[in-house]
Amino acid sequence: MPLDVEIPVLRGFLTASEETSGWKQRVYGTADAGSLLESLMEGDFEAVLLSPQVLDLLGEDGNCNEGEDIEAYLERRVLLYLTGGTNDDDKTNRELTVMALAVACLQMFAQSNWTGPPVSTHINDLLPPALLSSQPKTLVDAIHSSLLLDGESVYTLVANPLLLLLAGIILTRCSSKMDSLELLPWWTLRYINLHQQILEAFSPQLLKLAQSAMEKVLKRQSVLSEHGNLAIQFHLECVYMNLTYYEYQSAKEHINKAQELSGLNINLTGALGKRTRFQQNDLAQLILDVKTKPGQIDGEASPMPTPQDCLPKV
């Protein structure tokens, strides 16, 4: 079941066939993860963060070990939850729960800093009082310090940095305990994209991590080949990631692969014509000639407009 869940979560919506095949009943009915995945697919990311499952995972009534900083505390709590499964089904359920938490954190971090509307959830709503009172310096400073990489400081006005830190801990430090999730490295790639944007300069650590994440997803070619549109989306995201780090050759390879999968044939050509109504004579014009093979793109896997009741609440 994990892959059947990962695909729609990565895509961000359900296709018509998934809607009619009982996907919701099958997935939303699972313990712990079901309600979180339902909120996630409806765009209610705040409900995921404030759910009893997540608050319990983060240690609502837990204690902080002596000398333990917020980074170590969050990693310990997530690993404690992931390793607490009693059987394979429970283990998978816990992995999906933690994945839903990481995705909600990334979505809310992007909402807080780029897309809006403002997020009302505060750091005090997520962390136990014992941790809030144990920090020798302000908690925000401690979080900024944890997000600092390669000497590149974090943009000081970034909103809700805890969300990015928690997502990063899950996707980079705890992913080894989530081996049933085949496409989790794709979310790692998305996390890296957000983390890099709040740093003052490029981080070699993040570049190395991004290259590793891309390689891991590419090893799942059998999965990507069954979902053509998703494979195209992955290669396009790889293009943007490589361009961020000026890796032009790798970016070109990914864009060529995306073009091949989409069936697009793009050529620069020319023709005589008038570009504006003021032109009296036909002049040579540069034309981008784009053709596509019929039936190459799966229309069902293209997003429909988001229902108004599923949009983030202002």
Summary of the structure (lengths in Angstrom):
residues: 314
radius of gyration: 22.2
end to end distance: 34.0
largest distance: 81.1
contacts: 890
relative contact order: 0.10
helix: 60%
strand: 8%
